[in-house]
Amino acid sequence: MAHGSSGARGSLADPEVYENVPGHVIPIIEREFDDFDTEAGAFLAGDVPEDRFIGFRLKQGVYGQRQAERQMIRVKLPFGGINPDQLDAFAAVVERYVPLRKGHITTRQNVQLHHVPLPDAAKLIREISLTGLSSREGCGNTIRNVTGDPWAGVCDDELFDPTPYVGAYVRYFVRNEVCQLMPRKYKTAFTATDEDIAITGIHDGGFIPRIKDGRRGFEMRVGGGTSIMPRVAPTLYEFVGADDGEYLKVTEAVLRIFNRQEELRANRARARIKVLVDRIGIHAFRELVEEELRGDWVAERNFDPAPLLFIDDEAAGAPAQREAPVPAEGDRSDFERFVAANTRPQRQEGFVTVEVKVVRGDLTPEQFRGLAAIMREHSGGCARTTVQQNLVLRWVRPASLYEVWLALREIDLAGAGPRTIADVVSCPGTDSCKLGITSSMGLSAAIAERIESMAIEDPLTAAINIKMSGCPNGCGQHHIANIGFTGASIKLGNRTIPAYIPHLAGNFEGGTVAMGQRLKSRLPAKRVPEAVQRWIAHYQSERVSGETFNAFVERIGTASFEQLVSDLALPPEFSLETMSNFIDWNRNEPFAVIRGEGECAV
């Protein structure tokens, strides 16, 4: 339902009011939980067919797993914003309903909870809603979580903080009838600066702040994405207004066009707006948008973002100045390394941000609660998740850093070096996903362990990023990594080996998005860490002074990288000595490709 028309919206406490605190961006409608209870009960009783129920639960952010009768619940965190009460809420529901006792930060700044029995799903989403958390439209053919720059509002070089406009965008389109059953999902990112931390180039829709004639607005990009047809989003308009709601109006025009593309619905793998933009070109697509904007529907809408803006004065709740505690006697090198690698000054004098490195994005109940306590005491309750599966604490006083580090160390989250070579990014893979081919989480742990054993000190090598996905869909963003891997398999007689296809020299940093070059190699999963080590050694020994990894790959080409791992790519004959190659990481049984019907476009 579009805003400006009648209908209930708002929080559980007051269905007509938006609460402008992190995590309270999406209005909660309590009757939706009652409807979910009713519909789930009818499905479990056999009174509702599965195809109808799947579409219903996906809009509530409840996604089927490869494990029978288990669900993944995807909780949306617009722009990654989260507060301490919500971290505590995650801890409580993880303990109560999640068998593996962990929550997972995704590459889209969500928190996912896996292996939840269907009868518990409605209880879980109802309980988290009490703190403002919502899974509404976390799945399905909807506008997914709207991601953002976790340093928006506190970084030096932004023209303005886009956060209020992100909130308005979310509130305008959630439950909007235009985007409830599109041909496929639509992913949006708002970044803060031209550094493009939010990676707008790989999104269906992307927004970069611009100022024109004293007016706030955005450069608007449309048609990016990874998966089987990776594309960098071209610019649709150099400027769309912010305060007049033009960015909302143009987005709705784009969605209305997308929603009418019946030919896209026929092929789920190609049912993305990037396919349409790629086929007709951005100029022809812009003409479609211009024509759509002349439609009668424009006069029926209220695009004024003012009532929907997310206005949160974080500075008002920031911690007061304090004396720095005297550190304990002894070696301070770990602390100093942490400060150098994990903190950066805010543009507001006297404050810093602290990026918490969350290994593989996984948090236990104890870590959720520990982070909540740290936020309450040291960051004014302000934090945001990141697309690198980490967490950024905002408004921290430099004098508090030692205490913050000690508290993080107590919950095993004091690791130095977020967004470095040791901070490996991965999707869940076959741990839960129906579409997964390989255990990308298992490989992630193995590569991180190998990297740690190498004790890398060289800054250029440490700057390499590694990402992996358990299938070609690219949720782990392997296309844009310096070293990326996508899950695959190797057939050897009547046996199958878990494997990965490497990609080199992708990029997402510095405002430039580039897709990596796919190597003509297919590596058994158990040999991938060795391949990574060889490639790193090759780079370190053969590069010229100051040469980055991507520049090195571009200069010498990919053939030498393929040659370096040619022996690793040779599939082994099955024997007792080679048996481990036929078993995936974190598994005990022989590997087999088992892919279910994905629900990304149901």
C-alpha positions in Angstrom: 0.0 0.0 0.0 1.5 3.3 -1.0 1.9 6.0 1.6 -0.6 8.8 1.1 -3.5 6.4 0.9 -5.4 5.1 3.9 -4.4 2.1 6.0 -2.8 1.1 9.3 0.9 1.5 9.8 3.2 1.9 12.7 4.6 0.2 15.8 2.9 -2.2 18.1 2.6 0.6 20.8 1.1 3.2 18.4 0.1 2.1 14.9 0.3 5.6 13.6 3.8 6.7 14.7 7.3 6.0 13.4 10.0 5.6 16.0 13.2 7.2 14.9 15.7 4.9 16.6 17.8 2.4 14.8 15.9 -0.8 14.0 12.5 1.0 14.2 12.5 2.0 10.5 9.9 -0.6 9.3 6.4 -0.1 10.7 5.2 -3.2 12.6 1.6 -4.4 12.0 0.6 -6.9 14.7 -2.2 -8.5 12.7 0.4 -9.8 10.3 1.7 -12.1 13.0 -1.8 -13.3 13.7 -2.2 -14.0 10.0 1.1 -15.9 10.0 0.0 -18.0 12.9 -3.2 -18.8 11.1 -1.7 -19.5 7.7 1.2 -21.7 9.2 -1.3 -23.7 11.2 -3.5 -24.3 8.2 -0.4 -25.4 6.1 0.8 -27.7 8.8 -2.7 -29.2 9.0 -2.7 -29.8 5.3 -5.5 -27.2 4.6 -3.3 -24.8 2.6 -1.2 -25.9 -0.4 2.5 -25.4 -0.2 2.9 -23.1 -3.2 0.4 -20.6 -1.6 2.0 -20.8 1.8 5.5 -20.3 0.4 4.6 -17.0 -1.2 2.9 -15.9 2.0 5.7 -16.7 4.4 8.4 -15.2 2.1 6.8 -11.8 2.5 7.3 -12.2 6.2 11.0 -13.0 5.7 10.7 -16.7 6.4 12.7 -18.8 3.9 12.8 -22.5 3.4 16.1 -24.3 4.0 17.6 -27.4 2.5 16.8 -29.2 5.8 13.2 -30.4 5.9 10.8 -28.5 8.1 13.4 -25.9 9.0 13.3 -22.2 8.2 15.7 -19.3 7.9 14.4 -16.0 9.1 15.9 -13.0 7.6 15.6 -9.9 9.8 16.0 -6.6 7.8 18.2 -3.9 9.2 17.8 -0.9 7.0 21.2 0.8 6.5 22.5 -1.7 9.0 21.2 0.2 12.0 20.7 -1.7 15.2 20.4 -0.8 18.9 21.4 -2.6 22.2 17.8 -3.8 23.0 17.7 -5.5 19.6 21.0 -7.2 20.1 19.6 -8.6 23.4 16.4 -9.6 21.5 18.5 -11.6 19.1 20.3 -13.3 21.9 17.0 -14.3 23.5 15.4 -15.8 20.3 18.7 -17.5 19.3 18.8 -19.3 22.6 15.1 -20.2 22.5 14.5 -21.1 18.8 17.8 -21.5 16.9 19.4 -24.9 17.3 22.9 -23.9 16.3 22.8 -21.0 18.8 24.1 -18.3 16.5 22.9 -15.4 14.3 24.5 -14.5 11.0 25.3 -11.1 9.7 24.9 -11.2 5.9 26.5 -9.3 3.0 23.3 -7.3 2.9 23.5 -6.1 6.5 20.7 -8.4 7.6 20.8 -10.8 10.5 19.7 -14.3 9.5 18.6 -17.0 12.0 18.8 -20.6 10.6 17.2 -24.0 11.3 14.1 -22.6 13.0 11.2 -25.1 13.1 8.2 -23.7 11.3 5.9 -23.7 14.4 8.4 -21.4 16.1 8.8 -19.0 13.2 5.8 -16.9 14.1 6.8 -16.8 17.8 10.2 -15.6 16.8 9.2 -12.8 14.5 6.6 -11.6 17.0 9.1 -11.5 19.8 11.8 -9.5 17.9 9.1 -7.1 16.8 8.7 -5.9 20.4 12.1 -4.1 19.9 11.2 -2.8 16.5 12.9 -5.5 14.4 11.1 -6.6 11.3 11.5 -9.4 8.8 8.7 -8.0 6.6 9.7 -8.5 2.9 13.1 -9.9 3.8 12.5 -12.5 1.1 10.3 -12.9 -1.9 9.9 -10.7 -5.0 10.0 -7.5 -3.1 12.4 -4.7 -2.3 14.9 -6.4 0.0 16.9 -4.8 2.8 18.0 -1.3 1.8 21.7 -1.2 2.6 23.9 1.7 3.4 27.3 3.0 4.3 27.9 2.3 8.1 29.9 5.4 8.3 27.2 7.7 6.9 26.7 10.7 9.1 30.2 10.5 10.7 32.6 10.4 7.7 34.6 13.4 6.5 33.8 13.6 2.9 30.0 13.2 2.6 27.9 16.0 1.0 25.1 15.1 3.4 24.0 12.2 5.5 21.7 10.0 3.4 20.3 8.1 6.4 17.1 10.0 6.7 16.3 9.5 3.1 17.1 5.8 3.3 14.5 5.5 6.1 11.9 7.3 4.0 12.6 5.0 1.0 12.1 1.9 3.2 8.9 3.3 4.7 7.5 4.3 1.3 8.0 0.9 -0.4 7.4 -1.6 2.4 4.0 -3.1 1.9 3.6 -1.0 -1.3 1.4 -2.9 -3.7 3.7 -2.0 -6.6 6.5 -4.2 -5.3 4.8 -7.1 -3.6 5.0 -9.6 -6.4 7.6 -8.4 -9.0 9.3 -10.7 -11.5 12.2 -11.0 -9.0 13.7 -9.3 -5.9 15.0 -5.7 -6.1 18.1 -4.8 -4.1 18.9 -1.2 -3.2 21.9 0.6 -1.7 22.5 4.2 -0.6 26.1 5.1 -0.2 27.5 8.2 1.6 30.4 9.2 -0.6 32.0 8.6 -3.9 34.1 5.9 -2.2 30.9 3.9 -2.5 31.2 1.8 0.6 27.7 0.5 0.0 28.7 -0.8 -3.5 25.8 0.7 -5.5 27.3 -0.7 -8.7 26.1 -4.3 -7.9 22.6 -3.3 -7.0 19.3 -3.2 -8.9 19.0 0.4 -7.7 21.7 2.6 -6.2 21.9 6.1 -4.9 25.0 8.4 -4.4 24.6 11.8 -2.8 24.8 14.9 -5.0 24.3 18.6 -4.6 22.8 20.6 -7.5 22.0 24.3 -7.3 22.0 24.0 -3.5 19.5 21.1 -3.6 20.2 17.7 -2.1 19.7 14.8 -4.4 21.2 11.6 -5.7 22.9 10.1 -8.7 20.6 7.2 -9.5 21.9 3.9 -10.9 19.8 1.0 -12.1 20.5 -2.5 -13.4 23.5 -3.9 -11.5 23.9 -7.3 -10.0 26.2 -10.4 -9.7 25.1 -14.0 -10.1 25.1 -15.7 -13.5 25.1 -12.4 -15.5 27.2 -9.9 -13.5 26.7 -6.3 -14.5 27.7 -3.0 -13.1 24.7 -0.6 -12.8 24.8 2.3 -15.3 23.6 5.8 -14.3 19.9 6.3 -15.0 19.9 10.0 -13.9 22.8 12.2 -12.8 20.5 13.9 -10.3 17.1 13.1 -8.8 15.9 15.4 -5.9 15.8 14.2 -2.3 13.7 16.6 -0.3 11.0 16.9 -3.0 10.7 13.1 -3.1 11.8 12.8 -6.8 14.0 9.8 -5.9 10.9 8.0 -4.6 8.9 8.9 -7.6 11.5 7.8 -10.1 12.1 4.6 -8.2 8.4 3.8 -8.3 8.3 4.4 -12.1 11.2 1.9 -12.4 9.4 -0.6 -10.3 6.2 -0.2 -12.2 8.0 -0.9 -15.5 9.8 -3.9 -14.0 6.6 -5.3 -12.6 5.0 -5.4 -16.1 7.8 -7.4 -17.7 5.9 -10.7 -18.0 8.6 -12.2 -20.2 11.1 -12.0 -17.3 8.8 -14.1 -15.1 9.2 -17.0 -17.5 12.8 -17.6 -16.5 13.7 -17.2 -12.9 17.4 -17.1 -13.4 17.0 -14.1 -15.7 14.1 -12.3 -14.0 16.1 -9.4 -12.8 15.9 -5.8 -13.9 19.5 -5.9 -15.0 18.5 -8.2 -17.8 16.0 -5.7 -19.2 18.4 -2.8 -18.8 21.2 -4.8 -20.5 18.9 -5.9 -23.3 17.5 -2.5 -24.3 20.3 -0.2 -23.0 20.1 2.5 -20.4 19.0 5.2 -22.8 16.0 3.2 -24.0 15.2 2.3 -20.4 15.3 6.0 -19.5 12.8 6.7 -22.2 10.5 4.1 -20.6 10.9 5.8 -17.3 10.1 9.2 -18.8 7.0 7.8 -20.3 5.9 6.2 -17.1 6.3 9.4 -15.2 3.7 11.0 -17.5 1.1 8.4 -16.2 -2.0 9.3 -14.2 -0.6 7.4 -11.2 1.8 10.2 -10.4 -1.0 12.5 -9.3 -2.4 9.9 -7.0 0.7 9.6 -4.9 2.3 11.7 -2.2 6.0 11.7 -2.7 6.8 14.1 0.1 9.5 12.3 2.2 9.2 14.6 5.1 6.7 12.5 7.2 8.8 9.4 6.5 12.3 10.7 7.1 14.4 8.8 9.6 15.6 11.5 12.0 17.9 10.3 14.8 20.1 12.7 16.6 22.9 10.3 17.5 25.1 13.1 18.9 22.5 13.8 21.6 23.0 10.4 23.1 26.8 10.2 22.6 29.0 9.4 25.7 30.4 12.2 27.7 34.1 13.0 27.7 36.1 10.9 30.2 39.5 10.1 31.6 41.4 7.3 29.9 42.0 4.4 32.2 45.5 3.3 32.9 46.2 0.1 30.9 47.5 -2.9 32.8 51.2 -3.5 32.8 52.5 -5.8 30.0 52.6 -6.1 26.3 50.2 -3.6 24.6 51.0 -4.7 21.0 47.6 -6.4 20.5 45.7 -3.4 21.7 47.7 -1.0 19.6 47.3 -3.2 16.6 43.6 -3.2 17.2 43.4 0.6 17.4 45.4 1.0 14.2 43.4 -1.5 12.2 39.9 -1.2 13.6 39.3 2.5 14.4 39.0 5.7 12.5 38.2 9.3 13.6 34.7 10.6 13.1 34.3 14.1 11.5 32.8 15.0 14.9 35.8 16.0 17.0 36.4 13.7 20.0 34.8 10.6 18.7 36.0 7.5 16.7 34.3 4.5 15.2 35.3 1.0 16.0 34.8 -1.8 13.4 34.3 -5.1 15.2 35.6 -8.1 13.2 32.9 -10.8 13.3 34.3 -14.0 12.0 32.2 -15.3 9.1 29.4 -13.0 10.4 28.4 -15.4 13.2 27.4 -14.2 16.6 26.5 -16.3 19.7 24.0 -15.2 22.3 26.8 -14.3 24.6 28.4 -12.1 21.9 25.1 -10.4 21.1 24.6 -9.5 24.8 28.3 -8.5 25.2 28.0 -6.1 22.2 24.8 -4.6 23.6 26.5 -3.9 26.9 29.5 -2.3 25.1 27.2 -0.1 23.0 25.2 1.1 26.1 28.4 2.1 27.9 30.7 3.3 25.2 28.8 4.2 21.9 25.6 5.9 23.0 23.8 2.8 21.7 24.8 3.4 18.1 26.0 0.6 15.8 25.6 -0.6 12.2 26.3 -3.8 10.5 28.4 -3.8 7.3 28.4 -5.5 3.9 31.6 -7.2 5.1 29.6 -9.0 7.8 31.1 -6.9 10.6 29.7 -4.3 13.1 30.7 -0.7 13.4 30.4 1.0 16.8 29.8 4.7 16.4 30.4 7.7 18.8 33.1 6.0 20.8 35.4 8.2 22.9 39.1 7.6 22.2 39.6 7.4 26.0 37.2 4.4 26.0 39.1 2.4 23.5 41.1 0.3 25.9 38.0 -0.7 27.8 36.1 -1.4 24.6 39.0 -3.7 23.5 39.0 -5.5 26.8 35.3 -6.0 26.7 35.5 -7.3 23.1 38.3 -9.6 24.0 36.1 -11.1 26.7 33.6 -12.2 24.0 36.2 -13.2 21.5 35.6 -10.2 19.1 38.8 -8.3 19.5 40.4 -9.5 16.3 42.4 -6.9 14.4 42.1 -6.3 10.7 38.5 -6.1 9.5 38.3 -5.9 5.7 41.8 -7.4 5.3 43.0 -10.7 3.8 42.1 -12.5 7.1 38.6 -11.2 7.1 37.1 -13.7 4.7 33.5 -13.2 3.5 31.2 -16.1 2.8 27.6 -17.0 2.2 26.1 -19.8 4.3 26.3 -22.3 1.4 25.2 -25.9 2.1 25.0 -25.2 5.8 21.4 -24.1 5.1 20.7 -22.8 1.6 18.7 -24.9 -0.8 20.7 -23.6 -3.8 24.1 -24.3 -2.2 26.5 -26.7 -3.9 29.4 -26.5 -1.5 30.2 -25.7 2.1 31.4 -22.2 1.6 31.4 -21.5 5.3 33.7 -24.5 5.8 36.1 -23.2 3.1 36.0 -19.8 4.6 37.2 -21.1 8.0 39.9 -23.2 6.3 41.2 -20.2 4.2 41.2 -18.0 7.3 43.2 -20.6 9.2 45.8 -20.8 6.4 46.1 -17.1 6.1 46.6 -16.8 9.9 49.4 -19.4 9.7 51.2 -17.3 7.1 51.6 -14.4 9.6 51.3 -11.8 6.8 52.8 -8.4 7.7 53.1 -6.8 4.3 50.4 -4.1 4.0 49.8 -4.7 0.2 49.2 -8.4 0.8 47.1 -7.7 3.8 44.9 -5.5 1.6 43.8 -8.4 -0.5 40.2 -9.4 0.0 38.8 -12.9 -0.4 35.2 -13.8 -0.9 33.3 -17.0 -1.7 29.9 -18.3 -2.6 28.6 -21.8 -2.3 26.9 -21.5 -5.8 27.0 -19.2 -8.8 24.3 -16.9 -7.4 27.0 -14.8 -5.7 25.5 -14.0 -2.2 29.1 -14.0 -1.0 30.0 -11.4 -3.6 32.9 -13.5 -5.1 32.6 -11.7 -8.4 34.0 -8.4 -7.0 36.8 -9.9 -4.7 40.5 -9.7 -5.4 40.3 -13.5 -5.0 36.9 -15.0 -5.3 35.5 -18.5 -5.4 32.2 -19.9 -6.5 31.0 -23.4 -5.5 31.0 -26.1 -8.2 31.7 -29.8 -8.5 34.0 -32.2 -10.4 32.5 -35.5 -11.7 34.9 -38.4 -11.5 33.3 -41.7 -12.6 30.5 -42.4 -10.3 31.9 -40.1 -7.6 31.7 -36.3 -7.2 34.3 -33.9 -5.7 33.3 -30.6 -4.1 35.1 -27.9 -6.0 35.5 -24.1 -6.6 36.0 -21.9 -9.7 38.4 -19.1 -9.0 37.9 -15.5 -10.0 40.8 -12.9 -9.8 41.1 -9.1 -9.8 37.6 -8.1 -8.9 37.1 -4.8 -7.2 34.5 -3.0 -5.0 36.7 -0.4 -3.3 37.4 3.3 -4.1 34.2 3.8 -5.9 35.0 1.5 -8.8 33.3 -1.9 -9.3 34.9 -4.5 -11.5 34.0 -8.1 -12.0 36.9 -10.6 -11.5 38.3 -12.7 -14.3 37.2 -16.3 -14.2 40.1 -18.7 -14.3 40.1 -21.8 -16.4 40.5 -24.0 -13.4 38.3 -26.0 -11.2 39.9 -26.7 -7.8 38.9 -29.5 -5.4 37.6 -27.8 -2.3 40.2 -29.3 0.0 43.0 -27.9 -2.2 41.8 -24.3 -2.3 43.7 -23.0 0.7 46.9 -24.3 -0.8 46.0 -22.5 -4.1 45.5 -19.3 -2.2 48.9 -19.6 -0.5 50.6 -20.2 -3.8 49.0 -17.2 -5.5 49.9 -14.9 -2.6 53.5 -16.1 -2.7 53.6 -15.5 -6.4 52.3 -12.0 -6.0 54.8 -11.2 -3.2 57.8 -12.5 -5.1 57.0 -11.2 -8.6 55.3 -7.8 -8.1 57.0 -4.5 -8.7 57.4 -1.9 -6.0 54.0 -0.6 -4.7 52.0 -2.8 -7.1 48.6 -3.9 -5.8 47.3 -7.4 -6.3 44.8 -6.4 -9.0 47.4 -4.4 -10.9 49.8 -7.4 -10.7 47.1 -9.7 -12.2 46.3 -7.2 -14.9 50.0 -6.9 -15.8 51.0 -10.5 -16.0 47.6 -12.1 -16.9 45.8 -15.1 -15.4 47.7 -17.8 -17.2 50.5 -17.9 -14.6 48.0 -18.3 -11.8 46.3 -21.2 -13.6 49.7 -22.8 -14.2 50.6 -22.4 -10.5 47.6 -24.6 -9.5 47.5 -26.9 -12.5 48.6 -29.9 -10.3 45.9 -29.0 -7.7 43.2 -28.9 -10.4 43.9 -32.4 -11.5 41.2 -34.6 -9.8 42.6 -37.4 -7.7 41.9 -41.0 -8.2 39.7 -42.3 -5.3 41.7 -44.1 -2.6 42.2 -44.2 1.1 44.9 -41.5 0.8 42.7 -39.2 -1.4 39.4 -39.8 0.2 39.3 -36.5 2.0 39.0 -34.7 -1.4 35.6 -36.4 -1.9 34.3 -35.0 1.4 33.5 -31.3 1.7 34.7 -29.0 4.4 32.9 -29.5 7.8 31.3 -32.7 6.5 31.7 -36.4 7.3 29.9 -38.0 4.4 30.8 -38.4 0.7 30.0 -35.3 -1.3 27.0 -35.1 -3.5 25.4 -32.2 -5.3 22.0 -31.8 -3.7 20.2 -28.6 -4.8 16.5 -27.9 -4.0 14.1 -25.5 -5.5 15.2 -22.0 -4.5 12.7 -19.5 -3.2 14.4 -16.4 -4.4 11.7 -15.8 -7.0 8.6 -17.5 -5.7 
